[in-house]
């Protein structure tokens, strides 16, 4: 059971880090390099989605490590 959890945690961290690196070093700069309005909007929306995923990931880590911190009864 421990090996399965560790594998899922490492896989999730790897996917998150590779997706973040891909967004900030490859996709995002290529969208902003064109300078067209649609590309800038796509870059803004993509960054907002990345922020939401990051926030959800942080909340998930906190709720998993401290289950009583959610204001439950």
SEKOL-46117 format. One record per atom (N, C-alpha, C, O): residue in one letter; x, y, z. Coordinates in steps of 0.02 Angstrom, whole numbers, plus 32768, in hexadecimal, padded with zeros to 4 digits. Atoms other than C-alpha are relative to their C-alpha. Example, Ala and Ser with C-alpha at 12.3 -4.5 7.8 and 13.67 -1.06 7.14 Angstrom:
<nodes>
A802D7FC58000
A82677F1F8186
A802D803C8000
A8061803B8021
S7FD67FC57FFD
S82AC7FCB8165
S7FD980378025
S7FF2806E802D
</nodes>
This chain:
<nodes>
X80297FC48000
X800080008000
X802B803F8000
X801B80707FDE
X7FD37FC77FFE
X808E80778028
X8020800D7FBC
X802880477FA8
X7FE17FF98041
X80E180567F81
X7FCF801E7FCD
X7FE380467FA2
X80327FE5802E
X803F807D7F24
X7FF6804B800D
X7FF380727FDE
X80087FBA7FF0
X802781227F80
X803D80297FEB
X8036805F7FCF
X7FC37FDD8013
X80DB81537F66
X800580087FB4
X8019803C7F9C
X7FFF7FFD8049
X80CF812A7EAD
X7FCF80357FE6
X7FE0805A7FB9
X80317FCE8015
X803181937E9A
X801680478011
X800C80757FE9
X7FE77FBD7FED
X807E82267EF8
X803880167FD1
X8038804E7FB9
X7FC97FEF802D
X811C82207E8F
X7FE8800D7FB9
X800080397F97
X801C7FF68043
X80B8820F7DEE
X7FDC80437FFB
X7FE480677FCA
X80227FBF7FFF
X804A82A37E1D
X8030803A8001
X8026806B7FDE
X7FCE7FCB7FFD
X80E1830D7E49
X802480077FBE
X8032803F7FA7
X7FDD7FFE8041
X813882DE7DA7
X7FD4801F7FCA
X7FEC80487FA2
X802E7FE38031
X809F83077D3E
X7FF6804B800B
X7FF480727FDB
X80097FB97FF0
X808583AD7D98
X803E80287FEC
X8038805D7FCD
X7FC37FDB8010
X813B83E27D87
X800D80027FB5
X802280367F9B
X7FF580008048
X814883AD7CD1
X7FCD802C7FDC
X7FDD804F7FAC
X80337FD4801D
X80A484057CA7
X800F8049800D
X800580737FE1
X7FEE7FBA7FF0
X80DD84A37D00
X803B80177FD6
X803A804E7FBB
X7FC57FEE8028
X818584A27CA9
X7FED80097FB7
X800480377F95
X80177FFC8045
X813184827C02
X7FDA80417FF4
X7FE380627FC1
X80277FC48008
X80B885127C1D
X802C803E8003
X8026806A7FD7
X7FDA7FC27FF7
X813585947C5A
X803C80077FD2
X8053803F7FC6
X7FC47FFB8029
X81C885697BEA
X7FF47FF07FB6
X80217FFB7F8D
X800B80128045
X8175852E7B49
X7FBF801E7FE4
X7FC180447FB4
X80407FEB801D
X80BC854F7B2E
X7FF1804A800E
X7FE0806F7FE0
X800E7FBA7FEE
X80A785F47B8D
X802880337FD8
X800B80607FBB
X7FDA7FD08027
X813886507B3C
X7FF080007FB5
X7FF380357F95
X801280028047
X810586157A8E
X7FBE80247FF3
X7FB580437FBF
X803E7FDB8008
X8056865A7AAA
X800B804B8004
X7FEE80727FDE
X7FF47FB97FF8
X809887017AE5
X802E801D7FCA
X802E805A7FC0
X7FD27FE88033
X811A870D7A5A
X7FDB801B7FC3
X7FF380497FA3
X80257FE9803A
X8096872379D3
X7FE28045800A
X7FE3806F7FDC
X801C7FBF7FF1
X804287B67A27
X7FB9800B7FE8
X7F9F80427FED
X80457FF98015
X7F97879479E0
X7FD27FFE803D
X7FE37FE08070
X802E7FFB7FC7
X7F0187B67A4F
X7FE97FBB8017
X7FE67FAF8053
X801880427FED
X7EC187037A4B
X80377FD88024
X80287FB58055
X7FCA80247FE0
X7F6C86BD7A79
X800D801A8047
X801B7FF38074
X7FF77FE37FBD
X7F7C87357B0D
X7FC87FEA802E
X7FD47FDC8069
X803880197FD7
X7ECF87027B4A
X800A7FB78011
X7FFD7FA3804A
X7FF280477FF2
X7EFF864A7B3A
X80367FF98035
X80327FCE8061
X7FCA80027FCE
X7F9E866B7B9E
X7FE580138045
X7FF87FF48077
X801E7FEC7FC0
X7F3986C47C26
X7FD47FC9801C
X7FD87FB98057
X802D80367FE9
X7EB786397C2F
X80297FC38016
X80197FA48048
X7FD580387FED
X7F4085B47C33
X8022800C8042
X80297FDD806A
X7FE17FF07FBF
X7F97860D7CC2
X7FCD7FFC8038
X7FDE7FE6806F
X803580057FCD
X7EF2861A7D21
X7FF17FB6800F
X7FE87FA4804A
X800C80487FF5
X7ED5855F7D09
X803A7FE28027
X802F7FB98053
X7FC680197FDB
X7F86853C7D45
X7FFC80158049
X800C7FED8075
X80077FE97FBB
X7F6685A67DE1
X7FCA7FD88025
X7FD47FC7805F
X803580287FE0
X7EC485487E05
X80187FBA8010
X80097F9F8045
X7FE580437FF4
X7F1B84A07DF3
X803280028039
X80317FD58064
X7FCF7FFA7FC9
X7FA884DB7E65
X7FDD80098043
X7FF17FE98074
X80257FF57FC2
X7F2E85197EE8
X7FDD7FC08016
X7FDF7FAF8052
X8020803F7FEE
X7ECC84767EE2
X80317FCC8018
X80237FA58046
X7FCC802F7FEB
X7F6C84127EF0
X801880108046
X80237FE2806E
X7FEB7FEC7FBD
X7FA284767F89
X7FCB7FEF8034
X7FDA7FD58069
X803780107FD2
X7EF784637FDB
X7FFC7FB5800B
X7FF17F9F8043
X800280497FFA
X7EFA83A87FB8
X80397FE8802E
X802D7FBC8058
X7FC880147FD6
X7FA683978009
X7FF280128049
X7FFF7FE98076
X800E7FEC7FBB
X7F6F83F980A4
X7FC97FD5801D
X7FCE7FC08057
X803780287FE6
X7ECB839980B5
X80157FB8800C
X7FFC7F97803A
X7FE980457FF7
X7F2582F280A2
X802D7FFB803D
X80297FCA8062
X7FD280047FC9
X7FAC831A8121
X7FE080128043
X7FF37FF88077
X80237FED7FC2
X7F37836C81A0
X7FB47FFD7FF4
X7F9680307FE4
X80488005800F
X7E858329818E
X7FD3802A802D
X7F9B803B801A
X802A7FD97FD3
X7E46838C8224
X8005804B7FF2
X7FE380718014
X7FF67FB9800D
X7E7D843481DA
X7FCA801E7FD3
X7FCC80597FC4
X80337FE7802E
X7DE58444816A
X7FC4801F8022
X7F9480317FFF
X80397FE37FDE
X7D70848881EF
X7FC87FCE800A
X7F8E7FE18015
X803280347FF7
X7D1683E381FF
X7FEB7FF98049
X8008801A8075
X801880097FBB
X7CB983A9829A
X80267FCD8026
X80177FC08060
</nodes>
